[in-house]
Amino acid sequence: PILIVPEPGNLAVTKITTDPAAIYHPGDIIGYDIEVKNTGSGYATDVLIADLWKTIRTEKAGSALPVRAFEGWSDVSVSVDGTDPSLTQAVSGSEVTGDNGYQVRYNIHPAHSVKLHVEGVVKADLVGDITNVVEVSDATSKQAAQATYVAAAADLNVTKIVDKTQYESGDTLTYTIQIENTTANWANDVQVKDFVNKITAASVTGADVIAFESGTIYMNA
């Protein structure tokens, strides 16, 4: 008997952010585009494409522990790119959606691509990078591709006023500092320093001395 072995398929996987700028704001809908192409001369069979939002975690404002970036995919679409798209088909019953994310299996014709678009709503309290990894595997190989969005930068405006324009010895001076985030983006890990205890002024002798009495400096926020 003559054994005829089919030519193997070969997979190439790419993933990009739908927005080329790859910057997100709290509450944005952001998307990722995945392409799984069969560059071989034979079919790539039973190819598993898995994009699981449940595993995507990033930094939350005010917290050291990573949290999920999305509550779920708000939209998923799949298409086939090739001379005759009907030659590339999803494996019946393989599509899975739900709590973990999205996955599907395909038999991919040579020179055809399966294109997947996923998008989700970013949680309102995130400040870290959002990296999404797609995993693709068949009987002979496993590979992954990833794409990352970064948080938009915040812009801070700082003002400082004092309650007196002139003072006398023994007066109490009150300084008010206001720090305003003028954007819709999180300003994370903002450090405020005001070394009032190091302020100097000229004494009656002309020498520079510490301006405020020790133990009289109080701060509140």
C-alpha positions as CSV (number, residue, x, y, z in Angstrom):
1,P,0.0,0.0,0.0
2,I,1.1,3.5,-0.6
3,L,0.8,5.9,2.3
4,I,-0.2,9.4,1.2
5,V,0.7,12.0,3.8
6,P,-0.9,15.5,3.5
7,E,1.3,18.5,3.4
8,P,1.5,20.2,6.8
9,G,0.1,23.6,7.6
10,N,2.2,26.2,9.3
11,L,0.8,29.0,11.6
12,A,1.8,32.6,11.9
13,V,0.2,34.7,14.6
14,T,0.1,38.4,14.9
15,K,-1.7,40.7,17.3
16,I,-2.0,44.5,17.4
17,T,-4.0,47.2,19.2
18,T,-7.0,48.4,17.2
19,D,-6.0,52.0,18.1
20,P,-2.4,52.5,16.8
21,A,-1.8,55.0,19.6
22,A,-2.3,52.2,22.1
23,I,-3.3,54.6,24.9
24,Y,-6.4,54.1,27.1
25,H,-8.4,56.3,29.4
26,P,-10.5,55.0,32.3
27,G,-13.8,53.6,31.0
28,D,-12.7,53.4,27.4
29,I,-13.6,50.7,25.0
30,I,-10.4,49.3,23.6
31,G,-9.8,46.6,21.0
32,Y,-7.3,44.1,19.8
33,D,-6.9,42.5,16.3
34,I,-5.5,39.0,15.9
35,E,-4.6,37.3,12.7
36,V,-3.8,33.6,12.5
37,K,-2.5,32.7,9.0
38,N,-1.7,29.4,7.5
39,T,1.6,29.9,5.6
40,G,2.0,26.2,4.9
41,S,1.1,24.2,1.8
42,G,-1.5,22.0,3.6
43,Y,-4.4,22.5,5.9
44,A,-3.8,23.5,9.5
45,T,-6.4,21.4,11.3
46,D,-8.1,21.8,14.6
47,V,-6.3,25.1,15.4
48,L,-7.3,26.4,18.8
49,I,-7.5,30.2,19.1
50,A,-7.9,31.4,22.7
51,D,-8.2,35.0,23.9
52,L,-9.0,34.9,27.6
53,W,-9.9,38.3,29.2
54,K,-10.0,36.6,32.6
55,T,-6.2,36.4,32.6
56,I,-5.6,40.0,31.7
57,R,-4.6,41.9,34.9
58,T,-3.0,45.2,35.6
59,E,-2.4,47.8,38.3
60,K,-5.3,49.5,40.1
61,A,-5.1,53.0,41.5
62,G,-4.1,52.9,45.1
63,S,-3.5,49.2,45.2
64,A,-0.4,47.1,45.0
65,L,-2.2,44.0,43.8
66,P,-3.1,43.5,40.1
67,V,-6.8,43.3,39.2
68,R,-8.7,42.2,36.1
69,A,-8.7,44.8,33.4
70,F,-12.1,43.9,32.0
71,E,-15.4,42.6,33.2
72,G,-15.6,40.7,29.9
73,W,-15.4,41.1,26.2
74,S,-18.1,43.6,25.0
75,D,-17.8,42.5,21.4
76,V,-16.1,39.7,19.5
77,S,-16.1,39.2,15.7
78,V,-14.4,36.6,13.5
79,S,-13.8,36.6,9.8
80,V,-11.8,34.6,7.2
81,D,-9.5,36.2,4.6
82,G,-8.7,34.1,1.6
83,T,-9.5,33.5,-2.1
84,D,-12.5,31.3,-1.1
85,P,-13.3,31.9,2.6
86,S,-15.7,28.9,2.6
87,L,-12.6,26.6,2.5
88,T,-11.7,27.7,6.0
89,Q,-14.3,26.7,8.6
90,A,-14.8,26.7,12.4
91,V,-14.9,23.3,14.0
92,S,-18.6,22.7,14.8
93,G,-19.4,23.3,18.4
94,S,-15.9,24.6,19.3
95,E,-16.8,28.3,20.0
96,V,-16.8,29.1,23.7
97,T,-17.7,32.4,25.3
98,G,-18.4,33.3,28.8
99,D,-16.6,33.9,32.1
100,N,-13.1,33.1,30.9
101,G,-13.1,34.8,27.5
102,Y,-13.3,33.6,23.9
103,Q,-12.0,30.5,22.1
104,V,-12.7,28.7,18.9
105,R,-11.2,25.9,16.7
106,Y,-10.6,26.3,13.0
107,N,-9.5,24.2,10.0
108,I,-7.5,26.8,8.0
109,H,-6.9,26.4,4.3
110,P,-3.4,27.2,3.0
111,A,-2.8,31.0,2.5
112,H,-6.0,31.8,4.5
113,S,-6.2,33.8,7.6
114,V,-8.6,33.8,10.5
115,K,-9.0,37.3,11.8
116,L,-10.4,37.9,15.3
117,H,-11.4,41.2,16.8
118,V,-12.1,41.5,20.5
119,E,-12.9,44.6,22.6
120,G,-13.8,45.4,26.1
121,V,-14.6,48.3,28.5
122,V,-11.6,49.2,30.7
123,K,-12.4,49.4,34.4
124,A,-12.5,53.0,35.7
125,D,-9.8,52.6,38.3
126,L,-6.9,51.2,36.3
127,V,-3.5,52.8,35.9
128,G,-1.2,50.0,34.6
129,D,-0.4,48.6,31.2
130,I,-3.1,46.3,29.7
131,T,-1.4,43.5,27.9
132,N,-3.6,41.0,26.0
133,V,-2.1,37.6,25.0
134,V,-3.7,35.3,22.4
135,E,-2.6,31.7,22.4
136,V,-2.8,29.6,19.2
137,S,-2.1,25.8,19.0
138,D,-2.6,22.8,16.9
139,A,-1.3,19.2,17.1
140,T,2.3,20.1,16.4
141,S,2.9,23.6,17.7
142,K,1.9,26.3,20.2
143,Q,2.5,30.0,20.0
144,A,1.4,33.3,21.3
145,A,1.3,37.0,20.4
146,Q,0.5,40.0,22.5
147,A,-0.3,43.7,22.3
148,T,-0.3,46.4,25.0
149,Y,-2.2,49.5,25.8
150,V,-0.7,52.1,28.2
151,A,-2.6,54.5,30.5
152,A,-2.9,58.1,29.3
153,A,-0.9,60.5,31.3
154,A,-2.4,62.8,33.8
155,D,-1.7,66.6,34.0
156,L,-1.4,68.2,37.5
157,N,-2.0,71.8,38.3
158,V,-0.5,73.1,41.7
159,T,-1.4,76.3,43.5
160,K,-0.2,77.6,46.9
161,I,-1.5,80.6,48.9
162,V,-0.9,82.0,52.3
163,D,-3.5,83.7,54.5
164,K,-1.4,86.8,55.2
165,T,0.6,89.0,52.9
166,Q,2.5,90.5,55.9
167,Y,3.3,89.0,59.2
168,E,4.4,90.1,62.7
169,S,6.6,88.1,65.0
170,G,4.5,85.4,66.7
171,D,1.8,85.3,64.0
172,T,0.4,82.0,62.7
173,L,0.7,81.6,59.0
174,T,-1.6,79.2,57.1
175,Y,-0.5,77.9,53.7
176,T,-3.1,76.2,51.5
177,I,-1.9,73.9,48.7
178,Q,-4.3,72.7,46.0
179,I,-3.3,69.9,43.6
180,E,-5.7,69.4,40.8
181,N,-5.8,66.7,38.2
182,T,-7.0,68.5,35.1
183,T,-7.5,65.4,33.0
184,A,-9.9,62.4,33.0
185,N,-6.9,60.1,33.7
186,W,-5.6,58.8,37.0
187,A,-2.6,60.5,38.5
188,N,-1.1,57.7,40.4
189,D,1.5,57.7,43.2
190,V,1.6,61.5,43.5
191,Q,4.2,62.7,46.0
192,V,3.6,66.0,47.8
193,K,6.6,67.6,49.6
194,D,6.6,70.9,51.5
195,F,9.5,71.3,53.8
196,V,8.1,74.0,56.0
197,N,10.5,73.2,58.8
198,K,13.4,74.2,56.5
199,I,12.1,77.7,55.6
200,T,14.5,80.4,56.6
201,A,14.2,84.2,57.1
202,A,16.5,87.0,58.1
203,S,16.5,87.7,61.8
204,V,16.9,91.2,63.4
205,T,20.6,90.7,63.3
206,G,20.6,89.9,59.6
207,A,21.4,86.2,60.0
208,D,19.3,83.5,58.3
209,V,17.4,81.5,60.9
210,I,14.6,78.9,60.8
211,A,11.4,80.8,60.2
212,F,9.0,78.7,62.3
213,E,9.1,77.6,65.9
214,S,9.8,73.9,66.4
215,G,6.6,72.1,67.3
216,T,4.2,74.6,65.9
217,I,4.0,73.2,62.4
218,Y,0.8,71.2,61.7
219,M,-0.5,69.7,58.4
220,N,-3.9,68.3,57.4
221,A,-5.3,67.1,54.1
